[in-house]
Amino acid sequence: MSGVKVKYSEEDLLEFKEIINKKITRAQEDLEMLEGAYKNNADNGTDDTSPSFKSFDEGSEVMNKEANVQLAIRQEKFIRDLKNALMRIENGTYGICRVTGKLIQKERLKLVPHATLSIEAKRAQ
């Protein structure tokens, strides 16, 4: 071998695991908040307003709920990607680009801990 690292050290993996677990916790809290926002069926006291305002308000509410549902779907995918990263740590494939087979830069993994592509592979896409 020519001094090229093939995988991260246990110490590095522990650091990544900590980063990922913190992100999962925060993402799950955000997801709960989003779900609470679109599952909240309580109306905001619009019963006594004029019909034109009520319909506008309901339309706006539907759009907000749809936006929150979309955000929740993205958040669920993010959590799933983070959990998959934890599995890659466990099975020894974490931090290895699935295209080039090279180690993904540590700085990239700190920012995007669920990354499966190196910068080179991502740019080539």
N, C-alpha and C positions, 0 to 999 in steps of 0.2 A: 504493500500500500504506500502511496505517496503522501502520507500525512493528511489525506482528505477524510474529514469526519463522515461516518456513514449513518450514525444516529446520535441523538442527544444523550447526555449523561443523565444519571438518575436525579442529580441535583437540578438540572435544567427541567427535567420532566416534572419534578415536584413543583417547581416554580410555575410551569405552564398549567399544571393541574389546579393550583391555587387561583390563578387568573381565570381559568375556565369556570371553576366553581363559583367564584364571585359574580361572573357574568351571568351564569345560570340563575343564581339567586335573584339578581337585579331584574333579569328578563322575566322570571316567573312573577315577580311583584308587579311589573309593568303589565304583564298579560292579565293578571287578576283585576287590575284597575280597568283595563280596556274591556274585559268581559263584563265587569260591573256596569260600565257605561252603556254597553249596548243591550245588556239583559235587563236594565232598569226600565220597567214598564210604567213606572209612576209618572203621571202627567204633571206638568208644572203649573197647575192651577189655571189652565186656559179655558176651563168650562164656561166662565162668565164673560169671555171676550167675544167680540163680534165674530160672525162666521168667517169673514174674509181673513182676519188675522189668525184665526184658529187653523184654517187650512194651510196658510203660509207656514205657521209654526210647526204643524204636523209634517209638512213636506221637508222642512229644514231638519226636523228631528230624524226623519227617515234617512236623509242624506248623511247626517252625523252617525247614525247607527251603522249604515253601510260602510262608511269610512273606518269606523272603529272595528268592524268585523274584518275588513281588509288588513288593518294594522295587527289585529289579533292573529290572523292567519300567518302573516310575516313573522310575528313574534314566536309562534309555535314552531315554524320552520327554523328560526334562529336557535331556539332551545334544542331542537332535534339535532341540528348541526353541531352544537356545543357538546351534546351528550355523545354523538358519534366521535368527536375529537377525544373525549375521555376514553372511549373504547379503543381508539387507535393508540393511546398512551399505554393501555393495558396489554394490547397485543403486539407492541413493539414497532408499529408502523407510523407513529406520530412524527410529524415534521418532515416526512419524506414526500417529495413532489410525486404525484401519481403519473405525471407525464415524463419528466426527465429522470426520476429516480434519485435525484440529488437532494441534499438537505435544504429545506426552505430556510431563508435567513431568520435568525432569532428575532430581529427587530420586527419583521413582518408578522411573525407568530404572536408577538406580544400585542400587536395592534389588532390582528385578525387571527385569534387562536384556533379557529376552526378551518383555517386555510388548508387546502389540499394541493394547491398549485404554487410553484415558485413564481416570482415576478416574471421571469423569462417565459414560462409556460402560459401565464395569464396574458401577457402581451401578445403571444403568438395566436391566441384564440380568435 
